[in-house]
Amino acid sequence: QVQFVESGGGLVQPGGSLRLSCAASGFIFRNYRMYWYRQAPGKERELVAFISSVSESASYADSVRGRFTISRDNAKNTLYLQMNSLKPEDTAVYYCYAYGLGLWGQGTQVTVSS
């Protein structure tokens, strides 16, 4: 069955970096546009970035552009999010998502604090 397992979150100081991973299974990963979303406490889930299935063209939310990089390894069925220059407002649970599949993983917690 379709499954996403997000990992790589943790506690980091402002200005630090984290690399998130999403291990996908149960579908042909390479055929899907993939997304990272995040949700902070009391707030709506918001789009962070997405990457196309073929060209691997990437797009970013204004709040993360220049700091985050989305990438994928189709041979490993894995989506990544490299997060640099982290800010407290990046604190959220981060989720991956495949376009056309209405499914989410458990998410991974990112906390940016001194």
Secondary structure, 3 states (H helix, E strand, C coil): CCEEEEECCEEECCCCCEEEEEEEECCCHHHCCEEEEEECCCCCCEEEEEECCCCCCEEECCCCCCCEEEEEECCCCEEEEEECCCCHHHCEEEEEEECCCCCCCCCEEEEECC
